[in-house]
Amino acid sequence: MKRDGGHGRFKSTAVAAILTLAAGVIPLPLLAQSRQVPETRREISLSFAPVVKSSAASVVNVYGARVERRQQNPFMDDPFFRRFFGDNGFGVPRERVQRSLGSGVVVDAGGLIVTNHHVIEGMSEVKVSFADKREVEATILLRDPRTDLAVLKIKPPKDLSALELADSDKVEIGDLVLAIGNPFGVGQTVTQGIVSALARTQVGVGDAQSFIQTDAAINPGNSGGALVDMQGRVVGINTAIFSRSGGSVGIGFAIPSAMVRVVLESAKAGAERVRRPWFGARLQALTAEVADGLGLDRPSGSVVASVVEKGPAEEAGLRRSDVILAVDGFAVDDPEAFGYRFATRPLNGTTSLTVLRGGKRLTLSVKLVPAPESRPRDKVTLSGRTPLAGLTVMNLSPAVSEELSLEIGNDGVVVAEIEEGSLAARVGFQKGDIIQALNGERMATSRDVEAALRERKRAWEVTITRGGQTVTSVFPG
């Protein structure tokens, strides 16, 4: 799986007038009002140009850049070497600029732009260019690796127009859609297709996703661009493709607008992180064998594997081995689909779960509250001559576990960041690793880790938990 990369509503009167001129026939009802298959040659010859004109101006190119410092040559201070080989002794610049390219969508006339997180990941400078070649600097307002979305902020030009977010829950398989973006950096491009499938969860991008699949051509550089309907509204943000060659083979994926709206609302509220509901339970996929034993005709649903004490799931009455079949009437085939549906429910309300228990169906109401920050994060950046040098660690809490997609109930200290090129990065530490112990001593807080590393050791025995597996490794001191 590879990450590939208008003015408000499209008025029905404008559509009717333009289509009448283009085709010389009485205009068809808008697709939003009545879906129908073209029946005549004249109907097939109708153009998507009015939709493109209403939306393309709100789709932008996003450029990211960061400066990487290269290790200097030890002979660079010698005038002889500088004379023949340049400033660093080998004619290679001391700094290298790494760049990224993608697309973005203006979703608020106040200057808010949505793009993919992987487009701006690690970038320190971000610029946005419009189809008319205007270029402006942007600041990163909010990053959300979990959904692979990010929100940018620009100083809005006077003529800035924003696209409306459609209700992605009303999208149907077979609906016509247009993908707008900047594939391969060639410039703004529009491709047409249909919605090929809905609720694709096994895509490998994000952990609370239910992608819209389309056959509209999506290529590297389209990431962050718009998937729009026939009214010029955003139904999704193009984010990934399935490809063996690196180019489009007609299988592209877009993040539904319902998830985009959650991230955008957090950005508008000034939150540092996306605020989403906390469930307080761990789920597993329902196997065919278990489904058959429960009397289900197919393995569709999520099994409750464990419940957090005093969490929303426990308070709602969820029990271990319950099977969750639907959220607010929407079927959830697996834990990823449940995660998407639950994450897109509005905070401070309730949601209704359809649950199978002992052969009987129950309806349970779960409160939609954010995960608690039960103790301060207390971030600490580790240094010195140890295998952990370059890590930034912090204390675990339900909020941190939710943010980093960790199993609930883990204790210890979690790796929040890793300095590029550091000893810890070369050793193989990963973001989300939970440090359980150092040299056999349990680590309860980030300050415990910092204190333990002050001692000089010939060897370091490090116990971590990653992906539910706990391993111990020994490194030289």
ZAVODO-847385 format. One record per atom (N, C-alpha, C, O): y, x, z; residue in one letter. Coordinates in steps of 0.2 Angstrom, whole numbers, plus 5000, padded with zeros to 4 digits. Each point is the difference from the previous one (the first is absolute). Example, Ala and Ser with C-alpha at 12.3 -4.5 7.8 and 13.67 -1.06 7.14 Angstrom:
residues 2
497250665039a 500649965000a 500650045000a 499950055003a 500649934993s 500650045001s 500549965003s 500650035001s 
This chain:
residues 477
499450045000m 500649965000m 500650045000m 500150055004m 500449944992k 500650044999k 500649955002k 500049954998k 500550085005r 500649975001r 500450014994r 500250064998r 500049894998d 500450024994d 500750025001d 500550044999d 499449945002g 500649995001g 500049925000g 500549975001g 507649424976g 499749945003g 500449975005g 500350045004g 499749914997h 500549975005h 499649945003h 500149944997h 499650075008g 499749955004g 499549954996g 499750034996g 500349915005r 499649954997r 500150004993r 500650004998r 498949994998f 500149994992f 500149934999f 499549965001f 501150024997k 500249935000k 499649964994k 499950034995k 499949915006s 499649974995s 500449984994s 499750004994s 500949995007t 500449984994t 500150064996t 500049994994t 500150075009a 500150064996a 499350014996a 500150024994a 499449985009v 499350014997v 500049954994v 499850024994v 500349925007a 499949954995a 500550014994a 499750004994a 500950025007a 500550024994a 499750064997a 500050004993a 499850055010i 499850064997i 499449994996i 499950024994i 499649955009l 499449984996l 500149964994l 499650014995l 500849945006t 500249964994t 500250044994t 499849994994t 500750055008l 500350054994l 499550044997l 500050014994l 499550025011a 499650054997a 499449974996a 499850034995a 500049915007a 499449974997a 500249944996a 499549984995a 501049995006g 500249944996g 499649945001g 499949964996g 499950045010v 499649945003v 500249975006v 500450035003v 499449914999i 500249985007i 499750045005i 499450015000i 501050015005p 499750055005p 499549975004p 500049945002p 499550105000l 499449985004l 500350005007l 500550035002l 499149935003p 500250005007p 499950075002p 499650044998p 500849985007l 499950065003l 499350015004l 499849955002l 500050114997l 499350025003l 500049985008l 499549985002l 501150035001a 500049985007a 499949935001a 499749985006a 500449984989q 500049925001q 499349984997q 499749965003q 500150074992s 499349984997s 499750064996s 500350024995s 499250005007r 499650064996r 499649974994r 499749955001r 500450084994q 499649984994q 499950054995q 500450055000q 499149954996v 499850054995v 500349994994v 500149944998v 500250114998p 500349994994p 499549964995p 499450025000p 500949934996e 499549974996e 500250004993e 499649994995e 501050045003t 500250014993t 500250074999t 500250045004t 499949974989r 500250074998r 500850015003r 500150055002r 500349904997r 500650005003r 500150025007r 500450045002r 499249935002e 500050015007e 499750075002e 500350035005e 499350004991i 499750065001i 500650054998i 500050065003i 500549934993s 500550044998s 500650005005s 500450044999s 499649925006l 500550005005l 500150075003l 499550045001l 501149985001s 500150075003s 500150005007s 500249955004s 499650114999f 500250015008f 500650035001f 500250015005f 500250004989a 500750035001a 500449975005a 500450045004a 499749894997p 500449975005p 499850025007p 500550025004p 498949994997v 499850025007v 500250075001v 500250025006v 499750024989v 500150075001v 500850015001v 500250045005v 500249934991k 500750005001k 500249985007k 500550035003k 499249935000s 500249975007s 499850055005s 500249995006s 499350054993s 499750045005s 500050085000s 500050035005s 500049994989a 500050074998a 500550045004a 499950065002a 500749914998a 500650045003a 499950025007a 500350045003a 499349925001s 499950015007s 499450045001s 499850015006s 499950024989v 499450055001v 500350074998v 500350014995v 499650035010v 500350075000v 499550055000v 499449995001v 500850074997n 499650065000n 500250045007n 500650005002n 498950025001v 500150045007v 499750074999v 499550014998v 501050035004y 499950085000y 500050025007y 500550005003y 499050044999g 500050035006g 499950084999g 499850024995g 500550015010a 500050085000a 500050035007a 500249975005a 499450084996r 500150045006r 499950084998r 499750024995r 500650025009v 500050074999v 499550035005v 500049995006v 499550054991e 499550035003e 500250085000e 500150034995e 499950005011r 500150075001r 499450044999r 499449985003r 500650074992r 499450044999r 500150065005r 500550035002r 498950004999q 500050065004q 500350064997q 499850014994q 500650035009q 500450054997q 499550064999q 499650015005q 500550034990n 499750064999n 500250065005n 500650005001n 499050045002p 500250055005p 500450054997p 500450045004p 499649974989f 500450054997f 500749984998f 500450044997f 499849895004m 500649984997m 500650035003m 500550004996m 499550045009d 500650035003d 500150064996d 500650035001d 498950004996d 500150064996d 500449994994d 499849964996d 500850085003p 500549994994p 499650014994p 500149974995p 499450085005f 499650014994f 499649944997f 500149984994f 499649995011f 499649944998f 500449944998f 499949964995f 500750035009r 500449954998r 500350014993r 500149954996r 500150115002r 500250014994r 499649984994r 500249974995r 499150055006f 499549984994f 499749945001f 499849974995f 500150005011f 499649945001f 500349945003f 499749955000f 501050065001g 500349945002g 500150005008g 499850045003g 500549904999d 500150005007d 499450005005d 500150025006d 499449964992n 499450005005n 499550054998n 499450005003n 500750054992g 499650054999g 499549994994g 499750044997g 500249895001f 499649994994f 500349954995f 499749984996f 501050025004g 500349954996g 499949935001g 500249964995g 499550025010v 499849935002v 500649975004v 500150045005v 500249914994p 500549975005p 499749995007p 499449995001p 501050025004r 499850005007r 499949925002r 499649995004r 500749974992e 499949935001e 499749964994e 500250024994e 499449935007r 499849964995r 500149935001r 499949985005r 500349984990v 500249935001v 499449964997v 499850014994v 499949955011q 499549964998q 500349934998q 500449975004q 499450004991r 500349934998r 499549954999r 499450014999r 500849935002s 499649944998s 500449954996s 500650005000s 499049964997l 500349954995l 499749935001l 499350005000l 501049955000g 499749935001g 500549954998g 500550014997g 499449935005s 500549944998s 500149975007s 499750015005s 500849944994g 500249965006g 500349934998g 500150004994g 500049965011v 500249934998v 500649985005v 499950015006v 500749974991v 500549985004v 499849935003v 499949954996v 500150045010v 499849945003v 500549975004v 499949945003v 500750094998d 500649975004d 500650034997d 500150064999d 500449904999a 500650024997a 500450045004a 500550034998a 499349985009g 500450045004g 499850084999g 500250045004g 499349974992g 499850074998g 499350025003g 499950065000g 499749895001l 499350025003l 499550004994l 500049954995l 499650105004i 499550014995i 499350015003i 500050045005i 499549934992v 499350015003v 499750054995v 500149994994v 499550065008t 499650044996t 499450015004t 499849985005t 499750074992n 499450025003n 500250055005n 500450054999n 499249955007h 500150065004h 499850074997h 500350055001h 499249944995h 499750074997h 500550034995h 500050064999h 500549904999v 500550024995v 500550055004v 500250054997v 499949935009i 500650045004i 499750045006i 500350035004i 499049974996e 499750035006e 500150075000e 499950044995e 500449995011g 500250075001g 500650024996g 500250065001g 500149894996m 500750024996m 500650005005m 500049955004m 500450104995s 500650005004s 500649974997s 500549985003s 499550024990e 500549974996e 499749954995e 499550014997e 500949945003v 499849944995v 500649984996v 500549995003v 499450004991k 500549974995k 499749954996k 499449994999k 501049965000v 499849944996v 500450004994v 500750015000v 499049984994s 500449994994s 499849934997s 499549975000s 501050004997f 500049934996f 499850014993f 500150064997f 499749895000a 499950004993a 500650024996a 499950024994a 500749975008d 500650024996d 500250075002d 500550024998d 499050025005k 500150075001k 500550025006k 500050065002k 500249895002r 500450015006r 499550035005r 499449985001r 500850075003e 499650035005e 500450005007e 500650025000e 499049965005v 500450005007v 499550035005v 499450004999v 500850035006e 499650025006e 499849945004e 500349955001e 499150065002a 499749955004a 499750035007a 499850065000a 500349905005t 499750025006t 499349965002t 500049954997t 499650085006i 499349975002i 500149965006i 500150035005i 499949914994l 500249955006l 499349995004l 500150005006l 499450004991l 499349985004l 499450024995l 500049994994l 499650055010r 499450024996r 499449965004r 500049995006r 499549994990d 499449975003d 499450024996d 499849974995d 499950095007p 499450024997p 499449955000p 499650004995p 500449965010r 499449955000r 500049954994r 499449994998r 501249995000t 500049964994t 500250044994t 500049974994t 500150095006d 500350044994d 500649974998d 500150004994d 500449985010l 500649974998l 500650045004l 499950035005l 500649984992a 500650035003a 500649964997a 500049974995a 500650035010v 500649964998v 500550065000v 500150035004v 500349974990l 500650044999l 500649965001l 500049944999l 500650105002k 500649975001k 500550044995k 500050065001k 500449904995i 500550034996i 500749975001i 500049945002i 500550094996k 500749975000k 500049964994k 500050024994k 500049915007p 499949964994p 500649994995p 500650005002p 499350014992p 500549994995p 500249935000p 499649965002p 501050034995k 500249935000k 499649954996k 499949945002k 499750094993d 499649954996d 499350015001d 499649984996d 500250045010l 499350015002l 499749935001l 500349955003l 499150044994s 499749935000s 499350025003s 499750054999s 500149905005a 499350005003a 499549954998a 500249954997a 499250075003l 499549954998l 499749975006l 500050025006l 499849914993e 499849965005e 499250015001e 499750024995e 500149985011l 499350015002l 499749934999l 500149955004l 499350054992a 499749944999a 499549995006a 499950045004a 499849904996d 499449995005d 499450024997d 499749964996d 500050105006s 499450034997s 499449955002s 499550014996s 500549955009d 499549965001d 499949944995d 499549975000d 501050024996k 499949954995k 499950034993k 499949964995k 500050115004v 499850034994v 499249984999v 499650005004v 500349994990e 499349984998e 499750054994e 500450034996e 499049975004i 499650054995i 500249974993i 499949944999i 500350104997g 500249974993g 500749994999g 500249994994g 500250025011d 500849994999d 500250064996d 499850065001d 500749934995l 500350054996l 500550045005l 500349975004l 499750104995v 500450045004v 500350064996v 499750024995v 500850015007l 500350064997l 500050055005l 500349995005l 499650074993a 500050065004a 500650054997a 500050014994a 500550005011i 500650044998i 500050065004i 500050005006i 500150064991g 500150065003g 500150064995g 500349994995g 499650075008n 500150064996n 499450044999n 499950055003n 499649934993p 499450034999p 500150074997p 500350014995p 499450045008f 500050074998f 500750034999f 500150054997f 500449925006g 500750025000g 500349994993g 500550034999g 499249934997v 500349994993v 500649965000v 500349994995v 499849975010g 500649955001g 499749935001g 499449995000g 501149975001q 499749935002q 499649974995q 500250004994q 499349975008t 499549974995t 499749945003t 499949995006t 500049964990v 499749935001v 499449994997v 499950014994v 499649975010t 499349994997t 499849935003t 500249975005t 499449994991q 499849935001q 499350005001q 499650034997q 500249925007g 499349995001g 499949935004g 500549965001g 498950045003i 499949945004i 499850025007i 499850065001i 500249905003v 499750015007v 499250004999v 499749954998v 500050115003s 499350004998s 499549985006s 499549974999s 500850045007a 499649995006a 500550005006a 500650025000a 499249945006l 500450005006l 499650035006l 499450004999l 500950025006a 499750025006a 499550054999a 499550005003a 500750054994r 499650064999r 500250055006r 500550025001r 499049995003t 500150045006t 499750075000t 500250045004t 499349974992q 499650075000q 500450054995q 499650024996q 501049985005v 500450044995v 500150075002v 500150054996v 499949965011g 500150075003g 500750025001g 500250065001g 500349894999v 500750015001v 500249965006v 500049944999v 500250095006g 500249955006g 499449975003g 499450014998g 500749965008d 499549985004d 500149925002d 499549985003d 501049994995a 500149935001a 500249974993a 500649975000a 499050044995q 500249984993q 499649954997q 499450005002q 500849964994s 499749964996s 500349994993s 500449964999s 499450094996f 500450014994f 499949954995f 499549974999f 501150024997i 500049964994i 499750054994i 500350064999i 499249924998q 499850054994q 500349974994q 500049944999q 500250104996t 500249984994t 499850054994t 499850065001t 500249914993d 499850044994d 500750034997d 499950034995d 500749955007a 500650034998a 500050075001a 499850025005a 500350024989a 499950075001a 500550035005a 500649995000a 499150055005i 500350035005i 499850075000i 499450025000i 501050035000n 499950075000n 500450045005n 500449975003n 499450104998p 500450045005p 500749994998p 500250014994p 500249985011g 500749994999g 500249935001g 500649985002g 498949974997n 500149935001n 500149985008n 500249955002n 499550105002s 500049995007s 500649985003s 500650034999s 499449915005g 500749975003g 500349954995g 500549975002g 499350034992g 500349954995g 499849935002g 499649985004g 500749974992a 499949935001a 499549974995a 499950024995a 499749945008l 499549954997l 500449935000l 500049985006l 500250004989v 500449945000v 499749944997v 499650014995v 500549935007d 499849944997d 500449984994d 500550034998d 499449914999m 500449984994m 500649975002m 500449974996m 499850035010q 500749985003q 500450065002q 500550005003q 499250064996g 500350065001g 500050025008g 500550045002g 499149935001r 499950015008r 499550055001r 499550014996r 500550035009v 499650055002v 499449975004v 500049975005v 499450044992v 499449975003v 499650065003v 499649995005v 500650074993g 499750065003g 500350074998g 500450004996g 499550055008i 500250074999i 499450044997i 499550015004i 500650014990n 499450044997n 499950075004n 500550035001n 498949985000t 499950065005t 499450044998t 500050065002t 499549924994a 499450044999a 499649974994a 500149954997a 499550105000i 499649984994i 499350035001i 499950055004i 499649924993f 499450024999f 499950044994f 500149974995f 499850105005s 500050034994s 499550075000s 500050035006s 499749984989r 499650065000r 500450064996r 499850065001r 500749924995s 500450044996s 500750025003s 500350054998s 499949915007g 500750005002g 500549954997g 500550005002g 499249974992g 500449954997g 499849935001g 499449995003g 500949964995s 499849935001s 499449984996s 500050024994s 499649955009v 499449974997v 500049935001v 499449964999v 501150015003g 500149935001g 499849975007g 499849945001g 500150115003i 499949985007i 500550035005i 500050055002i 500549914999g 500650025005g 500049955006g 499849955000g 500550085005f 500149965006f 500750005003f 500450054999f 499849895003a 500749995003a 499949975007a 499649965002a 500950075002i 500049975007i 500449935000i 500550004997i 499249955006p 500349934999p 500750005004p 500150045004p 500349924993s 500649995003s 500149985007s 500450015004s 499049954998a 500049985007a 500050065005a 500350005005a 499450064993m 500050065004m 500650034999m 500350035005m 500049974989v 500750034999v 500549975005v 500450045002v 499649904998r 500449965004r 500050025008r 500550015003r 498950004999v 499950035007v 500450065001v 500450015005v 499550044991v 500350075000v 500749995000v 500450035003v 499949934992l 500749994999l 500449975006l 500550025001l 499149935002e 500449975006e 500050055005e 500550005004e 499150054997s 500050055006s 500650044998s 500450025005s 499750004989a 500550054998a 500749965001a 500450045002a 499649904996k 500749975001k 500149995007k 500650005002k 498950005003a 500249995007a 500150075003a 500250005006a 499850054990g 500250075003g 499450035004g 500150055003g 499349934996a 499450025003a 499850074998a 500150014994a 499750045010e 499850064998e 499350004997e 499850044996e 499849915006r 499349994997r 499949924999r 500449965002r 499250034993v 499849934999v 499749965005v 499550025004v 500849924998r 499849965006r 499549954997r 500249964996r 499250055006r 499549954997r 499649975006r 500050045006r 499649914994p 499649975005p 499450055002p 499850034996p 500149965011w 499450045002w 499549955002w 500149955003w 499350074994f 499449965001f 499650015007f 499849965004f 500150104997g 499750025006g 499250005000g 499749985005g 500050034989a 499350005000a 499850044994a 500450014995a 499050025005r 499750044995r 499549964996r 499649965003r 500550044990l 499549964996l 499650044995l 500150064999l 499349914999q 499550034996q 499949954994q 500049945001q 499850094994a 499849964994a 499449965001a 499550025004a 500449924994l 499449965001l 499550024994l 500149994994l 499350035009t 499550024995t 499649934997t 500049955003t 499650064992a 499749954997a 499449975005a 499949945000a 499850115003e 499549985005e 500249965006e 499849955001e 500850075001v 500349965006v 500349934997v 499949955004v 500450054990a 500249944998a 499449954999a 500149945001a 499450084996d 499449964999d 499849975007d 499849945000d 500250105005g 499749985007g 500549955003g 499849965004g 500850044994l 500549955002l 500149944996l 500349955001l 499350054994g 500049944995g 500550004995g 500149954997g 500250115002l 500550004995l 499750024993l 499550035000l 500849944995d 499750014993d 500250074997d 499750024995d 500850015008r 500250074998r 500350045005r 500349975005r 499750094995p 500350045005p 500850015000p 500250054998p 500149895004s 500750005000s 500349995007s 499949945003s 500550114999g 500249995007g 500150075003g 499850054998g 500549945008s 500050075004s 499749985007s 500249955004s 499450104999v 499749995006v 500450045005v 500250064999v 499949915007v 500450035005v 499550045004v 499549985003v 500750094997a 499550055003a 500250015007a 499650025004a 501149984997s 500250015007s 500749975001s 500449994995s 499749995011v 500749975002v 500350045005v 499750025005v 501049994994v 500450045005v 500249955006v 500249944999v 499750095007e 500249965006e 500749985000e 500450044999e 499749895002k 500749985000k 500450004994k 500649995000k 499050024994g 500450004994g 500049934997g 499749955003g 500650044991p 500149934998p 499349974998p 499949945001p 499750104996a 499349974998a 499649975006a 499849955000a 500250095006e 499749985006e 500349945003e 499749955002e 501050054998e 500449945003e 499849944996e 500149945002e 499850074991a 499949944996a 499249975001a 499949954997a 499750095006g 499349985001g 499550034995g 499449985000g 500850074996l 499650044996l 499450045004l 500250025005l 499249984993r 499550035003r 499650054995r 500149994994r 499650065009r 499650044996r 499549964996r 499749965003r 500250064991s 499549974995s 500249944997s 499749974996s 501050005006d 500349954996d 500150024993d 500150064999d 499849894996v 500250024993v 500649964998v 500049945000v 500550104998i 500649974998i 500049994992i 499850044996i 500349895003l 499949984993l 500649994996l 500150014994l 500549975010a 500649994996a 500650015005a 499949995006a 500750024991v 500650015004v 500549954997v 500250004994v 500049955010d 500449944997d 499849974994d 500349984995d 499050015005g 499749974994g 499850054994g 499749984995g 500650085005f 499850054995f 499450035002f 499950045005f 499649964990a 499350045002a 500150075000a 500450034996a 499350005009v 500050085000v 499350024999v 499649995005v 500350054990d 499350024998d 499850065004d 499450025001d 501150025002d 499850075003d 500650015005d 500549975000d 499450095004p 500550015005p 500750024997p 500549995002p 499550044992e 500650024996e 500449944998e 500649995001e 499049964997a 500349934998a 500349975006a 500649975000a 499150035006f 500249985006f 500750035002f 500549975002f 499450104998g 500650045002g 500649984996g 500650005002g 499349994991y 500649984996y 500349935002y 500649995001y 498949965000r 500349945001r 500349995007r 500549975001r 499250075004f 500350005007f 500750045000f 500449975003f 499650084993a 500650045000a 500649974997a 500650015001a 499349944994t 500549964997t 500249945003t 500449964998t 499350025008r 500249955004r 500750015004r 500050065002r 500449904998p 500750015004p 499950015007p 499649975004p 500750084999l 500050015007l 500349955004l 500449964998l 499450035009n 500249965005n 499849934999n 500349955003n 499250044992g 499749935000g 499350005001g 499850045005g 499849924992t 499350005001t 499650004993t 500349974995t 499150055005t 499649994993t 499349975002t 499850015006t 500049954990s 499349965001s 499550044997s 500050024994s 499450005010l 499450034997l 499549955000l 499849965005l 499850044989t 499449975000t 499450045002t 499950054996t 499749945009v 499650045003v 499349975000v 499949945001v 499650104997l 499349975001l 499750035006l 499950075001l 499849895003r 499750025007r 499449965001r 500049945001r 499450094999g 499449975002g 499849944995g 499849955002g 500450064992g 499949954994g 500549955000g 500049954996g 500550055008k 500549955000k 500750034998k 500250055002k 500249914995r 500750024998r 500549985005r 500049945002r 500450115000l 500549995005l 500750014997l 500050044995l 500549945007t 500750014999t 500450035006t 500049975005t 500250094994l 500350045006l 500750024998l 500150024994l 500449975011s 500750024998s 500150065004s 499950015006s 500450044990v 500250075002v 500750015000v 500349984995v 500050055010k 500750015000k 500150064996k 499750055000k 500949954997l 500250054995l 500650045004l 500649994999l 499150075004v 500550045004v 499950074998v 499450024998v 501150025002p 499950084998p 499650035006p 499949985006p 499850084992a 499650045005a 500450035005a 500650024998a 499249985008p 500550035005p 500050075000p 499550044999p 501149995003e 500150075001e 499950015007e 500450015004e 498950004998s 499950005008s 500250065003s 500050005006s 500150054991r 500250065003r 500550044994r 499849994994r 500650055008p 500550044996p 499650044995p 499450035002p 500849984992r 499650044995r 500150085002r 499550034999r 501149995003d 500150065003d 499750064995d 499650035001d 500749974993k 499850054995k 500150075002k 500650015002k 499050034996v 500050075002v 499850044994v 499449994997v 501050065001t 499850044994t 499750075003t 500350035004t 499149994994l 499650055003l 500150074996l 500149994994l 500050065010s 500150074996s 499650055004s 499549985004s 500650084994g 499650065003g 499550024995g 499949974995g 499650075008r 499550034996r 499349965002r 499650035003r 500449914995t 499449965002t 499949964993t 500449994996t 498949985004p 499949964994p 500349944999p 500049964995p 500450025011l 500449945000l 500750014998l 500449954999l 499850114999a 500750014999a 500249974993a 499750004995a 500949965006g 500249964994g 499949935001g 500249964995g 499450025010l 499949925001l 500549975004l 500350035004l 499949914994t 500449965005t 499549955002t 499849964997t 500250035010v 499549965003v 500449955004v 500650015002v 499149935000m 500349955004m 499549965003m 499450004999m 500849965007n 499549965004n 499849944996n 500449974996n 499050015005l 499749944997l 500249945004l 500150005006l 500049944990s 500149945003s 499849954995s 499950024994s 500149915007p 499849954995p 500450004994p 499850004995p 500950015006a 500550014995a 499850064995a 500049994994a 499950065009v 499850064996v 499450004996v 499950014995v 499649965009s 499349994997s 500149954994s 499750014994s 500749945007e 500149954994e 500450034994e 499849994994e 500750055008e 500450044995e 499650054996e 500150004994e 499450035009l 499650054997l 499449984997l 499550044998l 500349905003s 499449974998s 499450035004s 499550014997s 500650005009l 499450035004l 499749945004l 500249955001l 499150075001e 499749955004e 500349995006e 500250055004e 499849894998i 500449985006i 499550025006i 499449995000i 500950035006g 499650025006g 499950075000g 499850035006g 500450014989n 499950085001n 500650025005n 500549985000n 499350075004d 500450045004d 500150074997d 499750024996d 500850015007g 500150074998g 500750014997g 500449965001g 499750094995v 500650024997v 499950004992v 499550034998v 501049944999v 499949994992v 500450054997v 500650015002v 499250024992v 500450044995v 500449954996v 499849964996v 500950055005a 500549964997a 500250034993a 500149974995a 500050105005e 500350034994e 499650075000e 499850035005e 500250004989i 499850074999i 500450044996i 500249984994i 500150075008e 500450054996e 499750034995e 499450035000e 500849964994e 499750024994e 500050085000e 500550035002e 498950004997g 499950075000g 499950035006g 499950065001g 500149905005s 499950025006s 499250025002s 499649984995s 500350065010l 499350025002l 499649935001l 499450004997l 500949955006a 499649945001a 499849974993a 499549975000a 501050034995a 499849974994a 499550044996a 499549974997a 500550105004r 499550044997r 499349995003r 499550004997r 500549995010v 499449995003v 499649934998v 499450005000v 501149954999g 499749944997g 500149945004g 499749944999g 500850065006f 500249945004f 500349954995f 500350024995f 499649925007q 500349944996q 500449955004q 499950005006q 500649974991k 500449955003k 499549955003k 499649974996k 500450015010g 499649945003g 499450035004g 499749965003g 500250114997d 499550035004d 500249995007d 500650005002d 498949985002i 500149995007i 499750065004i 499450015000i 501150035004i 499850055003i 499749985007i 500449975004i 499050044997q 499749975006q 499950065006q 500249985006q 499750084992a 499950055005a 500250074997a 499950014994a 500350045010l 500150074998l 499650045005l 500149995006l 499450054992n 499650045004n 499749965006n 500050025006n 499849924992g 499649965005g 500549965004g 499749965004g 500950054996e 500549965005e 500349944996e 500250014994e 499749935009r 500249944997r 500850004999r 500450025004r 499849964990m 500850004999m 500249925000m 499849964996m 500650025009a 500249945001a 500749984997a 500149954997a 500350105002t 500749994998t 500250064995t 499650065000t 500949934997s 500250064995s 500350065004s 499950064998s 500349935008r 500250055005r 499450045002r 500150065002r 499449914999d 499450035002d 499850054995d 499850065001d 500249924992v 499950054995v 500450065000v 499850064999v 500949925001e 500550065000e 499950055006e 500050064999e 499849915007a 499950055006a 499450044999a 500050065001a 499449914996a 499450034999a 500150064995a 499750055001a 500749944994l 500150064995l 500450055002l 500150054997l 500249955009r 500450065003r 499650055002r 500250065000r 499249935001e 499550055002e 499750044994e 499949974995e 500050095006r 499750044995r 499350005001r 499750015005r 499949974989k 499350005000k 499750044994k 500350014995k 499150015006r 499650044995r 499849954995r 499950024994r 499949925008a 499849954996a 500249935002a 500149995006a 500049964989w 500249945002w 499449954998w 499949994994w 499949975011e 499549954998e 500449935000e 500349985005e 499749994989v 500449944999v 499649944998v 499650014996v 500449945008t 499749944999t 500449944998t 500549995003t 499449994990i 500449954997i 499649944998i 499450004999i 500949945001t 499749944997t 500349984993t 500650005000t 499050004995r 500349984993r 499649954997r 499450014999r 500849934999g 499749954997g 499449985004g 499549984997g 500650015010g 499449985004g 499550055002g 499649995004g 500450074993q 499650055001q 500350065005q 500650024998q 499150005007t 500250055004t 499750074999t 499450005000t 501050054999v 499750074998v 500350055005v 500649995001v 499150065000t 500350065004t 499950064995t 499550024998t 501150025001s 500050064996s 500350055005s 500449995004s 499450084994v 500250055004v 500450054995v 499850014995v 500850015007f 500450044996f 500250065004f 500150005006f 500050064990p 500250065004p 500749995003p 500549974997p 499750075008g 500649995003g 500550054997g 500650005002g 
